[in-house]
Amino acid sequence: MKCPYCGSERIEQGVAWGKSAESGNVGLKYRAGILMGVVQVYSDLCLDCKSILRTYIKSDTDKAWSHNPGSLGSD
């Protein structure tokens, strides 16, 4: 893979986004019945220009995705 911004081939793939109790849940929200869930998000990062080249999930995409901002309990 090559960075489209700087041409570097120093790409770190599959960097997991962190989840923290202090900042809430990070990831894409979805509804599972009456509960809300969050899927783990990953990014590919250029180590030279520090651009995020791609952001993606590895889990099933057949979910009731939330389009409302906020924490898990705010949907």
Buried (B, 14 or more C-beta within 10 A) or exposed (E): EEBEEEEBEEBEEEEEEEEEEEEEEEBBBBEEEEEBBBBBBBBBBBEBEEBEBEEEBEEEEEBEEBEEEEEBEEE
